[in-house]
Amino acid sequence: MTAPRILAFAGSARRDSFNKKLAAAAAAMARDAGAEVTVVDFAELPMPLYNQDLETEEGMPANAQKFKDLLLQHQGLIVACPEYNSSITPLLKNAIDWGSRGRADNEPPLAAYRGKVAALLSASPGKLGGLRGLVHVRSILQNIGVMVIPPQLAVSEAYQAFAEDGSLADDGTRARLEKIVHELVDTTRRLHG
């Protein structure tokens, strides 16, 4: 069996983002579980706000195309989702929207998403850990053809959740994340192996 290819990213561009740390921790676990993992940092891949006029007049922006190409090259997704006002961040929604755009070469609709497997994670300073936003992300991804595995992780009080090296400080939280990551890797391997 070939190693499943997993793309990991957080819906934040903030330098010290808790969700970037969570995505990185999950990516390391996925590598340990036998997956090939690519981590994307949206701070290094800025995309303009989706605008169909812009797309029509200038084509897909280069960074949006890079992100879409990465989606097409991977079979699974690790998505760490900050929660803004009980919902998805504009940055994450914008990236998802650019990735959903088709090409003129008879590409099937939503080709970058259909058949992918995703695990959802969140980290927040609040008591709910970003849980409310995950509901919206799950709905969006499922509606565009992504199979989102049922277990998810919401890390509350994230300001004290990570050790100096970026790993999760709590053994129980780390074990829950590892279980989710293993399910993602195993499911992706079974569906795409």
BELKAZI-V351301 format. One record per run of one state. SS is the DSSP state (hx for helix, st for strand, lp for the rest). FROM is the first residue (numbers start at 0). TO is the last residue. If there is no record, write none. Layout:
BEGIN
SS:FROM:TO  SS:FROM:TO
END
This chain:
BEGIN
lp:0:3  st:4:9  lp:10:16  hx:17:31  lp:32:34  st:35:39  lp:40:40  hx:41:43  lp:44:50  hx:51:57  lp:58:60  hx:61:72  lp:73:74  st:75:79  lp:80:82  st:83:83  lp:84:85  st:86:86  lp:87:88  hx:89:98  lp:99:115  st:116:122  lp:123:129  hx:130:142  lp:143:145  st:146:147  lp:148:151  st:152:154  lp:155:156  hx:157:159  lp:160:160  st:161:161  lp:162:166  st:167:167  lp:168:169  hx:170:191  lp:192:192
END
